[in-house]
Amino acid sequence: MMLEKRKIPGISLGLIRNGKIIHARGYGYSNIEHRVPVKIETIFQSASVGKQFTSMAVMMLVEKGKIELDKTINYYFPDAPTTWNKITVRHLLTHTSGMADYLADLDLRADYTEEIFYKETQRIPLVFQPGEGWNYSNLGYAIQGFLIRRVKGQYFGDFLKENIFNPLGMTTARVISEADIIPNRAAEYILIDGELKNQPWVSPTFNSMADGSLYLTVYDMAKWNAALYTNQLLKNQTSFDAMWGHVKLNNGTAYPYGFGWTLKEAQNRMRIVEHYGIWQGFQSMIIRVLEEKLTMVFFANLNDQDVHEIARLALALYYAPVNNR
């Protein structure tokens, strides 16, 4: 009934406790034209939930001594503009670099090479000096993908596959590809004047960068979530503490964002780390109640409704305090 009211074609959700799925189900349709129902195996786009995989990749390289969080990025990008001279890797991870988002006149149908796109980013002015504030920046995360290539000589998607997806058995996780044949892939939709339409085409450039360009299923996310309670990916607890710690601004105040994670607190002071995403006809959400080892994963193939509210309500059915924070 809620799907029909909000005109959401389909959703997939999973509830995970102690690393194991305790409830998972698909609702509605992954493809309206062919009337294909959503299954647990249905593949959705990650949108900005993918940022946590980028931050994990960076932190893995930090532990290996390949990247330093507080080193300015012109160390890794000698050709960077002088306006970037005070931006650190930590600033990029926490959206405190002062970088804006993509230019409004950027053609989403144009297929840029990584080199050309990197040069395009250099002409975007900062909205504030690094560390002076917080501004959500997809651009800052795209730069981190370029950073991984600079220090590893490897495309960030290949790094994720080799170091995260394959070791964790995330068999359907991958970078988005419109060209490849991918079983169980959901179609994407938008609402125009209250009517469902197919999402307009976006070039491969904007579906292959480190700001959230992944295909994922509930099963993939369950394996990812379980690994976050272990030292399989990161060896040091201090690395997790950094990822899930409030960022400090230059004036000493703390902002509730870590490295690709928004930080919350339940009414009973339990820590919650979460992230929401919306892109190209999809929405996604992950909510993790750390002390309870309880996680909700949610995907929808419509980017026009505020569906993370549904994710919160679904989790609240199992764990009421989360809804009262």
Residue, then its C-alpha position, 0 to 999 in steps of 0.5 A: m500500500m505504501l509503495e502504491k501511495r508513494k509510487i515507488p516501483g520496488i524496494s529491497l530491505g534487509l535486517i541484519r543482526n550479529g552479521k547475519i540476515i534475520h529478515a530480508r524481502g523484496y517488494g514491488y517491481s524491479n522492472i515495471e515494463h516486464r513486471v519483474p518482482v524485486k527479490i533479495e538478489t535484485i541489484f540496485q545502484s548504491a548512490s552515495v552509500g558507495k562512499q563508505f567503500t571509498s573511505m574504506a579503501v583510503m583507510m586500508l591504504v593509510e594502514k599500509g603507509k601509502i596515504e597520510l590523512d593529514k598530508t595535503i593533497n598537493y603532495y599526491f597531486p603536484d599539478a593541483p591548483t594552488t587553491w587546494n594547497k591546504i586541503t588534506v585527505r582528511h578534509l576530502l573524507t569528511h566533506t570539510s575541504g571547501m570543495a563544491d559539487y559538480l558544476a551546474d553546466l557539466d554535461l552528464r551525457a558527455d563521456y570524459t576521460e579521468e584526466i579531462f574530468y580531473k582538469e575540469t574539477q580544478r576550475i571549480p572554486l572553493v566555497f570556503q577555506p579547508g576546515e572552516g565548515w562542512n559542505y557535502s561534496n561528491l567532487g571531493y570523493a571523486i578526487q579520492g578515486f583519483l588519489i587511489r590511482r595515484v598511489k596504487g596505479q590502479y582504478f579505484g573499482d579494481f582496488l575495491k574488487e581485489n581488496i574488499f569485494n572478492p575477500l568478503g565474497m560480495t559476488t554481485a558487488r561491482v562498479i556500475s556498467e550500462a553495457d554489461i549483461i547483469p542478471n537481476r539488475a533493477a531498472e531506474y525510475i523518476l517521477i515527472d508530474g506524478e507519472l513514472k518515467n525511465q531515468p534519463w541516460v547518464s554517461p559512463t563517466f558519472n557512473s564510474m567514479a568514487d562518489g558512489s557508483l556501485y551495484l549492490t544487493v542486500y546479500d552484498m551489504a550483509k557481508w560488508n556489514a559483518a566485516l565491519y565488526t572484524n579486523q579483516l579489512l582494517k587491522n587497527q581499532t583506531s582506524f575505525d575510531a577515525m572513520w566513525g568519529h566526529v570531524k573537528l572544524n578549525n574553530g574546534t566544534a565537532y560536526p557529526y560526520g566521519f569518513g563516508w558515514t553520518l553519525k547519530e545517537a539513539q535516545n539511550r546513547m547508543r551510537i548509530v552510523e548511517h548513510y543515505g544516497i540518491w542518484q539516477g533513479f535509485q535511493s539507498m540507505i544503511i543504518r547501523v546501531l553499533e552496540e546492538k550489532l543491528t543494521m538495516v539496509f534499504f534500496a529503492n528504484l525511484n529517486d523522487q521520494d524521501v524513502h529513507e523515512i521508510a527505512r527508519l520506520a522499518l527498523a523502528l518496527y524491530y528496534a523502537p529506540v532508533n525511531n526516538r533519537 
